[in-house]
Structures are given as structure tokens and as C-alpha cells.
Amino acid sequence: MKIVIAPDSFKESLSALEAAEAIEKGFKQVIPDAEYIKVPMADGGEGTVQSLVDATGGEIIYKTVTGPLGKPVDAFFGILGNKTTAVIEMASASGLHLVPTEKRNPLITSTRGTGELIAAALDNGVNHIIIGIGGSATNDGGAGMAKALGALLLDENGMEIGEGGGSLCDLASINISGFDPRLANIKIEVACDVDNPLTGEKGASAIFGPQKGATPEMVAQLDQNLSHFAAIIERDLGKIITNVPGAGAAGGLGGGLLAFLPSELKRGVEIVIEATGLSQIVKDADLVITGEGRIDGQTIFGKTPIGVAKTAKKYGVSVVGIAGNVSDDSHIVYEHGIDAVFSIIPGIISLEDAFRHAEKYVERSAANIAAVWKMKS
């Protein structure tokens, strides 16, 4: 019997690998002789680097880069087991969590550190980069990222413009003659699970600006600046990005990556499924176990359990989901490939207790699921 264990992380309690190990331990108590294959998963957001490194036997590399406010921050990226693929979470370098609430101001925050992580990945000889762009503190359209990689964003006097979305109004021309030449031969996949355009009422500034500290006046300014940025990009680089779905992700970084780098925007879980080779792993499995911290009605929109389930269902494999919390509207996942869902919570407990004892609860639930599966078999 072959059982594939492919969960996402349980936020604030277990990494994807830790969750997979707890599930395996519980199953082995009941079905000790099965073949177990653990594939830590992610959907392109927080934890993607760790999951892909764990799944492929890679390594995490730490790098001090320029944070969103211009001060040094300790960031990281992963090199996968094949040694040719790097995986980056832009939030590691340019994330909202790096900016204290009282200092959040997308007029000045920059993606320069994300560009520095890309350069560091290139220094490791990779030819494929995966970039997760959730959780940003920025609204600069990827201008800081581009500058870190050698692009010159110049004002009408030929001077480089400042950092942040507020400086884009000064942009008069873009010169990429000094752009890092290694980028020409790199495959870049961008994990992007939103379809917001760059500008407008559903754009980067209007939808995501307020959570980054933007007032209504700032939103209007930032939106106008991104429109100006896109116009200069179209004129000088020949790239049209304004209305591309996903261009507005991460304060316009989605659009900036499309404009300056050989990038493709894709669903995060699809990228992870491909990088881990999950399809080949599950095709002859008897059972697939997946899960994450919460399974609810939103799970069907690009979350890990559904991505895993759809992959397994290509081969007619049964799929069980395990979650810390299972909501009242979670039944919709049954229409998208998951056959059964179980909560790990044993009763009325505090959130602190759930986090602290998550490993034990996952293991116990897995053992119970294994017992049911054994009866079925």
C-alpha cells in the first residue's frame, strides 16, 4: 500500500514537513507496513521556501538585503535539491511584517531587497527562479527590484529617482543597458493568486494600499504614479502591463516582474506541484493525505488541499483532508476532489492549546483516519 502525505503548513504551529511527519507517525501506528512518501506542499505564500526545500532536499541561504524602509534586514531564499532552481518569498525582503504599523507608508517602501535576493540567487548559478509575491509592504510596481538588478529609472535631469511608489511620478525614462545579463537566460515563475490589474478601482493601490498604510489621498497618488510608470514601461520597454491579470499583485510587483524579467504569472500551488513532481508521485498511490490550518469555502480558490486533490483525482486516487479548523461551508471541497475532511481539534480548547499541541492532535487524528481506512480495506 502506498500512501502519499502532502500537506501545507499549519500556520503558527507546524511547518508542512512537521505536519507530514505527524500524519505519517499516526498512520504507522495502525498501518505500519505501508509505503509512505512525504511531500511538503505550499501555495506560493508564506512557507513556500521551507516546503520546497524540505520536499526536494535543498538548502536555505540567508542574506542581508535592503528592507522596505531602506534599512538592512535579514532575509532568505532556498536552493532546491536539483541545485538549479531557487525559490524566493518576496515578503522575506520586502514584507509588511518588516514595517512597524506606525511606519507603514507605501509612498516610500521599496522592493529593492527583493531584487537583491534575485541577484543572490543568480550568484548561486541557478537557471530557474520561483518567486512568491504575497505579503508585500510596497506599492512601487517593482521599481526598487528593477533598480537593484541594474535598471536605471531616471528623472528629466538624468538622475535616478528615489525609492517607493511616491517617486514614480518623477520617472522620465528607463534605461536597461546595464541590466544583469544573467537574467536573459533565466526561467522565472511568479506565484500569484490574485488577478488584480495594475491600476484602477481593482488595482494594486485601491485594493491593497490601505492595508499598507495608504490614506485615500495616497491611494489616488499611488494609482496615478503606477499609471505613469506603466506608460513609460510601454514606451521604453515595449511591454504593456496595465490590465494584465495579476499585474497589481504585491503593489504592482507582478507587473514589474513581467516588464523587466522573463516572467510568467501562475497559481502558486501549480508551481509547487510541478517543482515537487507531485503528479508522478501520486499516480500509483492508494491514498493521498493533504491538509492545512483551516479548510473552508475559500480553500477551493487556489489553496494547497485542492491543488493536491485535483492532481490525485487525475489518477482516481482517494484524498483525505486534515485541518486545524473545518468551517461550516467546507463541504464545497467535496466538489473539488477531496473525499473526506477531518478536524484535528479534540474538543473545546483554546487557540493557544491548539497551536501548542498541534503535532499531537494531527498525529492522533491521522491514527483515527488510518483505522477507518484499514476497515475499508
VMD Tcl script that draws the C-alpha trace (Angstrom):
set ca {
  {0.00 0.00 0.00}
  {1.32 3.41 -0.99}
  {0.22 6.46 0.96}
  {1.28 9.95 -0.11}
  {1.25 12.68 2.54}
  {1.18 16.18 1.02}
  {0.01 18.89 3.44}
  {0.65 22.60 3.59}
  {1.88 24.14 6.83}
  {-0.44 24.65 9.78}
  {0.21 28.35 10.28}
  {1.83 29.36 13.57}
  {2.19 25.75 14.69}
  {3.65 23.25 12.18}
  {5.69 23.52 9.02}
  {4.47 21.41 6.10}
  {7.20 18.85 6.82}
  {6.33 18.71 10.51}
  {2.67 18.20 9.64}
  {3.59 15.44 7.19}
  {5.76 13.72 9.79}
  {2.95 13.83 12.37}
  {0.49 12.34 9.87}
  {2.93 9.58 8.99}
  {3.54 8.79 12.65}
  {-0.20 8.49 13.30}
  {-0.79 6.26 10.28}
  {2.11 3.98 11.13}
  {0.52 3.20 14.48}
  {-2.28 1.46 12.59}
  {-0.78 0.58 9.20}
  {2.95 0.09 9.88}
  {3.86 -1.75 6.69}
  {2.62 0.76 4.11}
  {4.97 2.75 1.88}
  {4.82 6.39 3.00}
  {6.01 9.27 0.83}
  {6.01 12.75 2.32}
  {5.76 15.76 0.00}
  {5.65 19.06 1.95}
  {3.49 21.48 -0.01}
  {2.69 25.20 -0.21}
  {0.62 27.56 -2.34}
  {3.21 30.24 -3.06}
  {2.67 32.20 0.14}
  {4.43 32.10 3.48}
  {6.26 28.83 3.99}
  {6.83 28.09 0.30}
  {10.61 28.28 0.56}
  {10.70 25.92 3.54}
  {8.26 23.46 1.98}
  {10.08 23.23 -1.35}
  {13.47 22.96 0.34}
  {12.15 20.18 2.58}
  {10.41 18.40 -0.30}
  {13.49 18.37 -2.55}
  {16.35 18.08 -0.08}
  {17.57 21.59 -0.76}
  {19.01 24.29 1.47}
  {18.07 27.71 2.79}
  {20.52 30.56 2.23}
  {20.42 33.66 4.41}
  {21.20 37.09 3.01}
  {21.18 40.62 4.42}
  {19.34 42.88 1.99}
  {17.71 46.31 1.86}
  {14.40 46.25 3.70}
  {11.25 48.08 2.61}
  {12.25 51.19 4.57}
  {15.82 51.20 3.28}
  {17.43 49.64 6.33}
  {19.19 46.25 6.29}
  {17.05 43.20 7.06}
  {17.91 39.53 7.35}
  {16.20 37.67 4.52}
  {16.49 34.23 2.95}
  {15.84 32.16 -0.15}
  {16.02 28.48 -1.00}
  {18.05 26.42 -3.42}
  {16.17 23.24 -4.31}
  {17.70 19.80 -4.39}
  {18.37 19.99 -8.12}
  {20.78 22.90 -7.44}
  {19.42 24.77 -10.47}
  {16.21 26.22 -9.00}
  {15.90 28.99 -6.45}
  {12.72 29.87 -4.59}
  {12.13 33.32 -3.11}
  {9.40 34.76 -0.92}
  {9.40 38.50 -1.62}
  {7.96 39.08 1.85}
  {11.26 37.88 3.31}
  {12.90 41.04 1.95}
  {10.01 43.44 1.32}
  {7.20 42.18 3.51}
  {4.63 44.07 5.52}
  {5.73 42.34 8.70}
  {9.08 44.17 8.40}
  {7.43 47.58 8.82}
  {6.01 48.65 12.20}
  {2.37 49.68 11.98}
  {3.13 53.31 12.74}
  {5.72 53.49 9.94}
  {3.70 51.93 7.14}
  {3.76 54.25 4.14}
  {3.67 52.82 0.60}
  {4.87 56.13 -0.80}
  {8.35 55.27 0.46}
  {8.55 51.46 0.83}
  {10.66 49.70 -1.80}
  {11.11 46.27 -3.38}
  {14.88 46.78 -3.71}
  {15.57 43.92 -1.30}
  {13.60 41.52 -3.47}
  {15.84 42.43 -6.39}
  {18.87 41.81 -4.21}
  {17.57 38.33 -3.38}
  {17.15 37.62 -7.10}
  {20.75 38.72 -7.69}
  {21.93 36.49 -4.83}
  {20.08 33.55 -6.35}
  {21.82 34.20 -9.68}
  {25.15 34.19 -7.84}
  {24.37 30.58 -6.92}
  {24.24 29.56 -10.58}
  {20.52 28.81 -10.90}
  {18.64 28.91 -14.20}
  {15.13 28.80 -12.76}
  {13.65 31.09 -10.10}
  {10.30 30.73 -8.37}
  {9.07 33.91 -6.67}
  {6.15 34.09 -4.27}
  {4.85 37.65 -4.13}
  {2.36 37.68 -1.26}
  {2.55 39.83 1.87}
  {4.27 42.90 0.47}
  {4.72 46.26 2.21}
  {5.25 48.00 -1.10}
  {3.43 49.83 -3.90}
  {6.32 50.70 -6.21}
  {5.46 48.47 -9.16}
  {8.72 46.58 -8.71}
  {10.79 49.70 -9.39}
  {13.12 49.02 -6.47}
  {13.57 45.43 -7.62}
  {14.46 46.60 -11.13}
  {16.98 49.13 -9.84}
  {18.69 46.50 -7.70}
  {19.21 44.42 -10.86}
  {20.79 47.25 -12.84}
  {17.93 49.17 -14.42}
  {18.22 52.95 -14.42}
  {14.98 54.77 -13.64}
  {15.78 58.37 -14.46}
  {14.07 61.73 -13.99}
  {14.07 64.51 -16.58}
  {17.53 65.60 -15.42}
  {19.01 62.15 -15.92}
  {19.18 61.47 -12.19}
  {17.92 58.25 -10.62}
  {14.52 58.63 -8.98}
  {14.01 57.89 -5.30}
  {12.62 54.77 -3.69}
  {8.96 53.92 -3.24}
  {5.72 54.40 -5.10}
  {5.69 58.09 -4.35}
  {8.76 58.69 -6.52}
  {7.36 57.13 -9.70}
  {5.82 60.46 -10.71}
  {9.39 61.73 -11.30}
  {10.18 59.00 -13.81}
  {11.06 60.28 -17.29}
  {12.93 57.34 -18.83}
  {14.07 53.76 -18.24}
  {17.49 52.51 -19.32}
  {18.18 48.77 -19.05}
  {21.52 48.71 -20.86}
  {23.20 47.87 -17.56}
  {20.67 45.23 -16.54}
  {22.12 42.00 -15.15}
  {22.81 39.94 -18.32}
  {22.29 36.64 -16.49}
  {18.56 37.35 -16.42}
  {18.27 36.84 -20.17}
  {18.61 33.07 -19.82}
  {16.58 32.54 -16.67}
  {13.13 30.99 -16.36}
  {11.09 32.88 -13.76}
  {7.77 31.64 -12.42}
  {5.80 34.04 -10.23}
  {3.38 32.56 -7.71}
  {0.43 34.93 -7.98}
  {-3.04 34.01 -6.75}
  {-4.83 37.30 -7.38}
  {-5.98 38.68 -10.72}
  {-6.00 42.39 -9.91}
  {-4.82 44.71 -12.69}
  {-2.09 47.23 -12.04}
  {-4.33 50.30 -11.73}
  {-7.94 51.36 -11.34}
  {-10.62 50.58 -8.79}
  {-9.48 46.96 -8.54}
  {-5.80 47.77 -8.90}
  {-2.83 47.50 -6.58}
  {-3.25 50.86 -4.87}
  {-7.02 50.81 -4.36}
  {-7.33 47.23 -3.13}
  {-4.10 46.64 -1.24}
  {-2.79 50.14 -0.49}
  {-4.87 50.80 2.65}
  {-3.55 47.73 4.48}
  {-0.04 49.05 3.82}
  {-0.80 52.41 5.40}
  {-2.19 54.37 2.44}
  {-4.76 57.08 3.08}
  {-7.39 57.79 0.40}
  {-5.21 60.64 -0.84}
  {-2.20 58.32 -1.03}
  {-4.22 55.73 -2.92}
  {-5.09 58.26 -5.60}
  {-1.48 59.40 -5.87}
  {-0.09 55.88 -5.97}
  {-2.59 54.79 -8.62}
  {-1.70 57.77 -10.80}
  {2.01 57.06 -10.33}
  {1.63 53.42 -11.33}
  {-0.28 54.50 -14.44}
  {2.62 56.81 -15.29}
  {5.13 54.03 -14.61}
  {3.23 51.68 -16.92}
  {3.17 54.29 -19.69}
  {6.96 54.75 -19.50}
  {7.43 50.97 -19.47}
  {5.30 50.65 -22.60}
  {7.23 53.41 -24.36}
  {10.76 52.39 -23.35}
  {10.47 48.61 -22.93}
  {7.61 47.79 -25.25}
  {5.71 45.91 -22.53}
  {2.01 46.53 -21.85}
  {1.20 45.59 -18.25}
  {-1.63 47.83 -17.01}
  {-4.54 45.43 -17.44}
  {-2.74 42.11 -17.19}
  {-4.44 39.95 -14.53}
  {-2.10 39.76 -11.56}
  {-0.07 42.83 -12.50}
  {-1.42 44.55 -9.39}
  {-0.22 41.83 -7.02}
  {2.26 42.89 -4.33}
  {1.82 46.59 -5.01}
  {2.41 46.14 -8.73}
  {5.43 43.85 -8.38}
  {3.54 41.36 -10.56}
  {3.55 43.91 -13.35}
  {7.14 44.91 -12.70}
  {8.32 41.32 -12.98}
  {6.51 40.97 -16.29}
  {8.02 44.21 -17.55}
  {11.64 43.71 -16.57}
  {12.19 39.94 -16.31}
  {11.32 36.86 -18.41}
  {8.46 36.02 -16.07}
  {5.21 34.08 -16.10}
  {2.45 34.57 -13.51}
  {0.97 31.26 -12.33}
  {-1.10 29.88 -9.47}
  {1.24 29.22 -6.60}
  {0.10 25.69 -5.88}
  {0.54 24.78 -9.56}
  {4.17 25.89 -9.40}
  {4.77 23.87 -6.23}
  {3.08 20.77 -7.67}
  {5.38 20.95 -10.68}
  {8.51 21.65 -8.64}
  {7.88 18.69 -6.31}
  {6.90 16.27 -9.09}
  {3.71 15.50 -7.17}
  {1.84 14.19 -10.19}
  {4.31 11.36 -10.76}
  {4.37 10.56 -7.05}
  {0.60 10.19 -6.60}
  {-0.26 8.40 -9.84}
  {0.06 4.91 -8.32}
  {-0.89 5.81 -4.73}
  {-3.68 4.10 -2.80}
  {-4.43 7.17 -0.67}
  {-3.38 10.82 -0.52}
  {-3.49 12.84 2.70}
  {-3.40 16.62 2.47}
  {-4.35 19.49 4.75}
  {-3.59 22.88 6.23}
  {-4.54 25.00 9.21}
  {-8.07 25.74 8.01}
  {-10.31 24.17 5.39}
  {-13.27 26.34 4.42}
  {-15.18 27.69 1.45}
  {-12.13 29.69 0.35}
  {-9.98 26.58 0.10}
  {-11.21 25.93 -3.44}
  {-9.59 29.15 -4.66}
  {-6.03 28.03 -5.27}
  {-5.23 26.58 -1.85}
  {-2.95 23.61 -1.39}
  {-5.51 20.90 -0.45}
  {-7.49 21.43 -3.64}
  {-4.38 21.54 -5.81}
  {-3.25 18.25 -4.30}
  {-6.73 16.74 -4.63}
  {-7.11 17.68 -8.28}
  {-3.71 16.15 -9.02}
  {-4.65 12.91 -7.26}
  {-8.04 12.74 -8.97}
  {-6.35 12.62 -12.38}
  {-5.46 9.07 -11.36}
  {-8.61 8.22 -9.40}
  {-6.85 8.28 -6.03}
  {-8.84 8.89 -2.82}
  {-8.00 12.09 -0.94}
  {-8.46 12.92 2.74}
  {-8.03 16.41 4.16}
  {-6.88 17.22 7.70}
  {-7.23 20.71 9.18}
  {-6.99 22.54 12.46}
  {-10.32 24.18 11.77}
  {-13.10 22.95 9.47}
  {-15.72 25.61 8.74}
  {-19.45 25.23 8.15}
  {-19.00 25.92 4.43}
  {-16.16 23.45 3.96}
  {-18.45 20.90 2.30}
  {-17.81 22.61 -1.03}
  {-14.37 20.97 -1.16}
  {-16.10 17.65 -1.84}
  {-16.96 19.01 -5.27}
  {-13.28 19.64 -5.99}
  {-11.61 16.31 -5.33}
  {-11.45 15.88 -1.56}
  {-13.36 12.79 -0.37}
  {-13.36 13.42 3.39}
  {-12.30 16.17 5.80}
  {-11.33 15.81 9.43}
  {-10.57 18.39 12.11}
  {-7.71 17.67 14.48}
  {-9.33 19.56 17.37}
  {-10.37 17.08 20.11}
  {-12.92 19.33 21.81}
  {-13.39 22.81 23.23}
  {-9.85 24.12 23.60}
  {-8.10 27.47 23.46}
  {-6.31 28.69 20.36}
  {-3.09 28.65 22.37}
  {-3.65 24.98 23.21}
  {-4.40 24.18 19.56}
  {-1.12 25.76 18.45}
  {0.96 24.29 21.26}
  {-0.26 20.72 20.82}
  {-0.87 20.73 17.07}
  {1.61 17.94 16.42}
  {-0.08 15.63 18.92}
  {-3.54 16.43 17.58}
  {-2.50 15.82 13.97}
  {-0.91 12.51 14.89}
  {-3.99 11.37 16.85}
  {-6.36 12.32 14.03}
  {-4.16 10.58 11.47}
  {-4.26 7.38 13.54}
  {-8.05 7.53 13.65}
  {-8.25 8.10 9.89}
  {-5.89 5.17 9.36}
  {-8.12 2.94 11.46}
  {-11.13 3.83 9.32}
  {-9.11 3.29 6.14}
  {-7.91 -0.09 7.39}
  {-11.51 -1.21 7.99}
  {-12.43 -0.10 4.47}
  {-9.52 -2.03 3.03}
}
mol new
graphics top color blue
foreach p $ca { graphics top sphere $p radius 0.5 }
foreach p [lrange $ca 0 end-1] q [lrange $ca 1 end] { graphics top cylinder $p $q radius 0.2 }
display resetview
